[in-house]
Amino acid sequence: MNMYDIITKKKSGLVLSEQEIRFFIDGFTKGEIPDYQASALLMAVCFQGMNEEETATLTDAMLHSGDMADLSSIPGIKVDKHSTGGVGDKTSMIIGPIAAACGVPVAKMSGRGLGHTGGTVDKLEAIPGLQTAIDSERFTEIVRSIGISIIGQSGNIAPADKKLYALRDVTATVDSIPLIASSIMSKKLAAGSDAILLDVKTGSGAFMKTFDDSIALAQAMVSIGIHSGRRMMALVTDMDVPLGSAIGNALEVQESIDTLQGKGPDDLSSMCIELASYMLLLADAGETLDACRLLCQNAISNGKAFDKLCAMVEAQGGDTTVLHKGFEKAAVTASYTAQSSGYITHLNAESCGMASLALGAGRETLEDSIDYSAGIVLLKKTGDYVAVGDEIAIFHTSDAGKLPTATEVFSSAISIGSEPPAKIKTIQAVVSETGVDLL
């Protein structure tokens, strides 16, 4: 068996055997297969695709290339949630505490943000003192005692994926559904939860820009999880417009606090209730989705969900004072006002994210530092009417010199017209073992 024959086989559109896929992943991870041969195979996969069996085998090989978390000491059905990334997507900080308050253990490993999308770990680290680099023993101890812990991806989790992704990033082989699905699911499966809820974004601020591609990715990941013995569901959700009002780390934590206290924006609040309800359904915490919704709503109204967030923050070394009294404001704030009158017909999520990045809220490389106070608060969104001079957004930054670039980028995000746009559903489809249900 050799790489030349494997590359030729996939280039010709043939199905790779389990042995061939494992040979590739094992050899590449060990450094025995050079980058140029790995790149050739990745490009062949981009053009020829992989079937369900190939994708599942690829995921399993990547999953077993490193460490796997053992959550067996935590009682109950552990449920994880993964989002494919978006702008203003702070749902993990909300739905995790809700699920934990309803008795569902949440042991979650999250990533950092890069480019226009934010990362849950970066947002949590806006809380002074909070540690996201926690060893596995302490991680499981927190989940056992409190019901929830959210940490950064640690240890030697799926090293094959880390190495492959770095290569895909520089060889224009990122946009392949089998490669994307196996990358995400190898890390999620290695994290050890019994059930996984996927939030697959679609629209201008999402990795998958079209609905059909988002459905295909959701189906691929659900199939992989089921093939690996996990309970799986995926929601396809809108990311054509930023979720909620806040974009930026401390701003999004504050909005998460508000939402857990029943004071969040309607779109974010309803999205979180739905996501948390499906997590409960996967964990058998309620017999029906409606019953799970009621449990989630009660967890917010009785304050138990917010209490879970406070308990998690304290257990991970964070200063809970900011959860009750708020964060220190950015040194500089500036209003963005409407230049014409009419309805906001589109608010491009990706451009909003890039404007927040320009203010200092994100990073262009993983080594960049973050201004935790920076970001944007949206006062108006798609469908709202504005008159000339009305405030649309407030910019937050520590550096006034960043405002001109952020303003220019944000201006490109907004379209204003004479007629209101058609409403887009926040949750557009549910993908499960039984198929796709359009909403």
N, C-alpha and C positions, 0 to 999 in steps of 0.2 A: 504494500500500500504506500502510495506517495502522493504528494501534493499536486504534482503535475497532472496526474490522472484524475484527481478529485476536481481540480479546477476545470479540466476539459469536460468532465461529466456534467457539472453544473452549467457550464457555458452552453452546452448542447441542450439544456432544458430537462435533463434527467433527474430523477430523485436520488438523493444521497442516502446511503445506508446509515444505520445507527453507528456502525463501526467507523465509517468514514468521518462522520461529524465529530465523534469523540476523539478520533485521531487528530483532527485539526485543532480542536479546543485544547486538548492536553499538550500537544506539541507547541502551539502558539504561546500558551501560558508559561511553559517552561523555557521559552526562548529558542526552541529547536527549529521552529518554522519562521523564516524571515518575513519582515513586514511586506516586502514586495509580493510574495506569494499569498499572504493573508489578504492584501489589498485586492489582488486579482480575484480571489474567491468572493470577497465581499461585493465587488462590482458585478460579478456573475449572478449573485443572489439578487442584487438590485434589479437586474434586467430579467431574470428568469423566475424569481420568487421562490418560495418554499411551501410545501403543503403542510397540513396540520401536524402530521407525524414528524416531519423534519423539524418544524419550528419547536414542537414540544421536546424533541431530543436535543436540539441546540440549547434550549433553555435549561434542561436538566444537566447537560454537560457544563454549562457556565455556572449553574447553581452549585455543583459539586466541585468546582475548581478551588474553593476556599472554605472558610468556616461557615457553619450554620447555627443560628441561635436555637437554644433549647429552652422552650417556654413550658415544658411539661410540668414544672413545679407550680405553675400558676393555675388554680382551679377555674373551671368554666371554659366556654368557647371563646378563644381570643380572636378579636376581629381587628383587622388592619384596614386602612383606607389609603388609596393612592390617587392623586390628581396628576394629570398629564401637564399641568402648569398653566398659569394664567396671570392676569393682572388684577390685583386686589383680592386674590384668592387666599383668604385667611381661614378657610373653613375648618382645617384640622384643629386649630386652637379652640374651636367652638364645639364641633361635633364630638371630639374626643371626650371632653368633660361631660357632655350630655349623655353619651353612651355609658361612661363610667358611673354616672349618677343613677343610671337605670340598671346597674349591676353587671354590665358587660365589660370585661377587662380589655384595655387598649394598651398594647405594647408596641409603640410606633417608632420606627427609625425614619427620619426625614432628611431631606437634602438641603443644600444651600442654593441661593438664587444665582442666576447668571444671565446677563443681558436684560431683556425687558420683563422677565418673569421673576417674581420674588420667591424666596425659599423659607419654609417654616422655621428652620433652625436659626436663620438670620433674624427673623421676627422675634422669636423667643429670646434671643440674646440681647434684644433691646431692653429687656428687663434686667436691671442691675444685679449682678452676682449670679444670675441663673447659669447653670452648667449644663451643656448638652453633650459633653464628652464624658460619659459615665461608663464604668466597666459593666460587664454583663451581669455580674452577681448583684451589684447595687441596683441595676436596671430592673431585674426581675423582682428584687425585694420591694422596690417602690410600687410596682404594679400589683404585687400580692397584697400590700398593705393599704394602698390608696385606690387602686383600680386603674391608674393611668400613668404612663410616663412617655414623654416624647424626647428622643435624643437624636444626635447625628449618627449617620452610618459609621459604624466603628469596626475595628478588627479587620480581618482579612475576608470580608464579605464579597463574594463573586469577583475575584481579581481578574478573571478572564474578561468580564464585562468592562471593567475599568480600562484594561489594556486595549480591548477591541474598540471601545468608544473613542479613545484618543486617536486611534487610527482612522476610524470612520469620519471623525471631525475634520480631518485634513485631506481626505480622499473623496469628498462629495458622495459618501455612501451612507449618510444619516437617514435619508428619507425612504426607507424600505420598511414596510409594515412587519415582516417577519423579524427583521433586525431590531426594530423599535420594541416590538412586543417581547422578544426574548430578553432584551436588555432590562426592561422594566420588571418583568416577572421573575427573572433570575434573582434580583435583589429582594423582591417582595417575598418570594418563597423562602429564601435564605433567612429572612427575618423571623420565620417560625410561627406565624399566626395560623389559626385553623380556618379562618374565613377572610376573604378580601373583598372589599367594595372598591370598585374603580370609578373615578370621576373623570371621564374622557371629555375634554374640552373641544369645542368646535367654534370656528369663527376667526376674526381678524387677529385676536390676541392669543390664539391657540397654536400649538405646533401643527395640528391638523386643521387646515383652513376650510375644508369642505365637509358637509354632513356625511356624505358617502364614505370618505376616508376615515372619519371618526368612528362610524359604525363598524367598518372593516377592522380597525385597530381594536375596538372594544370586543368584537367577536373573537379575534385572534387571542387576546389576553384571557378572556373567559375560558376559551377552549384549553389553553395551556394550564390554567389553574385547576380546572376540572380533571384534566389528564393527570395532574399531580396529586389528586385526592383532596383538593381544597373546595370549600363552599365558595361560590363566586357569583357576583352580579356586577353589572356596570351601568352607570347612568351616563348618557350623552347630554352634556349641558352647554349652554350658550357662553361663549367668551368673545362675542363680537363687541361687547361693551364691558368695561371693568365691573367686577362684582362688588357691590356695596359702594360706599362713598370714599373710602380711604385707600390710598396707594402709598406704600412706604412703611417701614418697619414698626416704629413706635406708634405711628398713626393707626396701623392695622391692628396692633395689639389692643389699643384703646377701643377701636370699633368692635373687636371681639368681646371685650369686657362689657361694652354697652349691649351687645346682642345677647350675651348670657344673662343680662339683667332685664331682658325684654324691651330694650330701647334701641335696637339696631335697625338699619334700613330694611325696608320690606323685602327687597329682592334677596339680600343676604340672609335674612331671618328665615324666609320660606325655603330657600335652598338648603340651609343647615338642618331644618326640621326634616326635610325629605331625606337628605343623606344619612342623618342619624337614625331615622326610622328604618331605612334599609339595613343599616348596621345591626340594629336590634332584631330585625327579621332574620338575618343570617345567623344570629346567635340564639334563635328560638326564644327571645325575651318576650315576644308577643305572638299571638296566633295569627293575627292579620296585620296588614300595613296600617290600617286605621287605628288598631289598638296600640301599635308601636308609636304612631304619631302622638296619641294622647299621652303616652308615657314621656315622650320627649318634651311636649309642651308643659307637662306638670313639673318636669325636672328644672325647667327654666323658671316657671312661676313660683315654685316653692324655694328657689335659691340654691338647690342642691348642686346644680350644674356649675354655677359660679364658685361654690365652695370647693368643688373638685379641682377647678383650675387653681385656686389659691393653695390648696393642699399640695398639688403637683409642683407649683413654683417654689413653695417653701422646702419641699423634699429635695429639690434640685438646687438648693442654695440661693434662690432668687429673693429679692427684696419685695415682699408683698405690699409694701406701702403704696407703690405706684398703681397697684390694682384697685386700690380704694381712693387714692387722692389724685391720680393722674400723673402723666409724664411731664417732665420739663419741656417747655415749648422751644421750637427752633429759634435761633437768634434772629433770623430774617423771615418775614412773611410778606407776600405780595398777592394782590388780587389779579385775576385774569377776567376781563370783562368782555361782553359780547360786542362785536364790531358791526353787527347788523341785526335787524329784528326778524323773528320767525321761529319756526320749530327746529330744534336740533334733530336733524334727520339721521345723523350718524356720529358716533363718538368712537373712533377707532381705538380699540383696546391696546394694540401693540404700540401705537404712537403715544398713548397716554403713559404706558410703561416706560418708553424711551425718554419721555419728558421727565418722569420721576427719576430715572437713572441719571439724567443730566443734572438734576438738583443734588445728586450725591447719595440717593437712596439705594443704589445697587452697585454691581461691579461688572466690568467688562472682562476681566480675567479673575480666576479664583484667588489671586494674590492681592487684589485691590481691597482697600479698606472701605468701610461703609459709614456714612453719616446717619445714625439711627433716627435722628429727629427729622430727616429730610423726607419730602414726599409731596403728595397732592391730595387735597380734600375737594371732592367734586360736590358742588352745590346744585348743579343741573346735569341732567343726563339725557340720553336719546328719548325723544318724545316730548320733552319739556319745551314750553314757549319762553323765549327771551326777547327783551327789548334792548335796544342799543344802550350800553352802559351797565346792564345787569351783570352781577357777579356770576360767573360760571364755575370758577375754581379758585382755591387759595393755595399758593405755592409755599412750601416750607423748606428752608435750607439754612446752613451755617455760613454760606458764602454768597454774598449778593452778586458776585461776578458770574455766578452760574445762571442767573435769571434770564438773560437775553437768549441763550441757547435753548433753555427749557421752554421759554415762551414761543420761540419759533417752531420747535418740535410740536408743542401742544396745539398751536394754531393749525397745523396740518392735520390734526386728529378730528377737527370739528367741521361738520357740514351743516349749514342752516338753510332751510327752504320754507316755502309758503304753506306747505301742507304737512300735517303730522305723518310720521312713518307708520307702517304696519307694525303691530306689536309682535315680538318674537318670544316664544316660550322659553323660560329659563331652563326647564328640563324637557328635552325633546324626545328621548327614547330610553327604554330600559332593555338591556341585553342580559339574557340569562341562559341557562342550559337549554331551556325550551324554545329559545329564539329571540326575535326582536319585536318589542311592543312599541309602536310609535305613539306619542302622547299629543 
